[in-house]
C-alpha cells in the first residue's frame, strides 16, 4: 500500500491541528492566588512584689530608787515594698497561600452556517444555502455535533430540503 502526498499532507495537518488544540486546552484560563496572613500577639504581664520586713526591738529596763523595775519594750517595724512589672510579648505570624487554577470552557456550541449554492450537478450557482449546527464537548477540546443545511439536494423536511451531516471540531 502506497501513501500519496495528498493523504500524507492531510493526515499531517490533522495531527498538527489536534496537537495545537490539546496544547491550548491544557493551558489554564484563570489562576487565582489567595494569601491569608494571620498574626497573633500574646502579651503576658506579671507584677512581682518584693516585701522586706525589718523588725527592731528595743527593751529598756530601768531600776528606780524605790526598788521598782520599769521595763519599756519598743518594737519598730519597717517594711520595704518593691514592685516591678514584667511584660513578655510573643508574636507568631502564619501565612497560608492557596492557588486555584481553572479551565473555563463551554460544553455546547451553536453555530449558524452559510455556504454557496450548488446545483444538482455540483455546479456553483448564485445565492447561499443556510443552516445551523449544534456541538457537544466529548473529550478534552474535541466536540461532536450535527448540522443541517437548506439545500435542494437534501431530504425534504416540511416545505424545505435539509442536507444533514455530522461535525467533529475542537476548541483552541
Buried (B, 14 or more C-beta within 10 A) or exposed (E): EEEEEEEEEEEEEEEEEBEEBBEEBEEEEEEEEEEEEEEEEEEEEEEEEEEEEEEEEEEEEEEEEEEEEEEEEEEEEEEEEEEEEEEEEEEEEEEEEEEEEEEEEEEEBEEEBEEEBBEEEEEEEEEEBBBBBBBEBEEBBBBEBEBBBBBBEBEEEEEEBBBEBEBEBBBE
